[in-house]
Amino acid sequence: MNESEMYTTDVLVIGCGIAGASAALEAANRGLRVVVITKNANPAESNTYYAQGGIVSLGADDRPELLKEDIVETGDGINNPEAVEILSTEGKKMVDDILIDKLKIPFSRSSPDNLDYAQEGGHSRRRILHIKDTTGRTIAEKFISALQANPNVTLLNEHTAVDLLTVPHHSKNPRFFYNEAQCIGAYVLDNRTRRVKAIFAADTVLATGGCGAVFLYSSNPNWAIGDGYAMAYKAGARIVNM
């Protein structure tokens, strides 16, 4: 590998669905240099792109405590309490600030002045915002447009993460094996040239979309194969609730 195949950035985001794209956009808006990689030729294509139903907010007769109860009940009580708390108390604000105010997502309305809230499985209230049946696709395309317009973002489509760069695993200095493991980027395959690049980053975000494609029935695309889980596990992460 020569120097032309080595890159440095502040933040490397692996995956370009709503999780990866929102993390990348937030970092870029704070002045950080961000590289986003995605396997597909169309960077909007992700699990998010194929999600039809909608996104959770809070309806007119709703409150965070009710949403929290629904999440815990539907999750059979094995939910991460901290994640549930953040989603139930901060989710609506994030939807309003990022999706509605900044990205101008055209959510469906029941009247010119009122958003249309749907009720889906597991929810005791009408709290799901949607854009007809193309919610995920619309959100994904809006995020990609915002990333492409941001000068701090480099978007690499048709690139696949192969392995996380970690110290001490990828170090030639044996003394580093006594230090706590750190992720410093990733090896990335350019799907077109079939050459591997090393992207070094101060922070690396894994947002690879899970492993829905390994199951017989899933609404996820066939490239959601859990490769992010595998890379994280190899790097020393603990995998739970599989």
C-alpha positions, 0 to 999 in steps of 0.5 A: 500500500503506497501513500496515495492509498492512505487518507486521514480525516477527523471522523470516518462514518461507515454506513450512510443510512439515517444513523450514519448520515445524521452523525456525519452531518452533525460532525461536519456542521461542527467544523470537523472533516468527515469521510462517509463510505457506503457500499452502493453506487447510490449513496441513499440506498440503505436500510433507511431507504427501504423503510416505508412506515415512518418515524417516531415522534410524539402525538397530540395526546402523547407524552414521553412516559407513554412512549417509554412504556410502549418501547419497554413492553414491545422490547420485552424488557431487555431494552438498553435503559439509557437508549430508551430514555434518550429516545423517549425524552429527546426523540421529538426534539431531534425530529423537529430540529433536524428533519423538519426545521433543517432538512425540510422533510415534507411529512404528510399532513392531516390539514395545512397546519397539522402533521398526520400522525399514524399509529403502528404496531406496539404504539398506544398513541398516534405518534408516527410521522410519515411521507405516505409510504416513502418515508425512508426513501425521502429522508435518505435522499434529503440527508444525502443532498445535505451531505453532498452540499457540505464542504466538510464531507467527503462521500465515497460510494461503492466502498466497503469497510474490510476491517477496523484499524486498531492499536495494538492489533495493527501495530508493529510495536509489541509494546502497544499490546499492553495498551488499551485497544483503540480504533484509528480508522478502517481498511476500505475496499474500493469496489470499482478498482478492487484496491484497499485504502487505509483511512485513518480517523480520530473517531470512527462511527459504525452505522452499517445497518445490522444483519437483517439479510441473514434472516429468511424474511426481512425488509432490509436489503440483501447487503445488510449482512452484519459486517459491522458487527463482525468488525466490531467484535474482532476489534474487541466490542461486546455484542449483545441481544443478537 
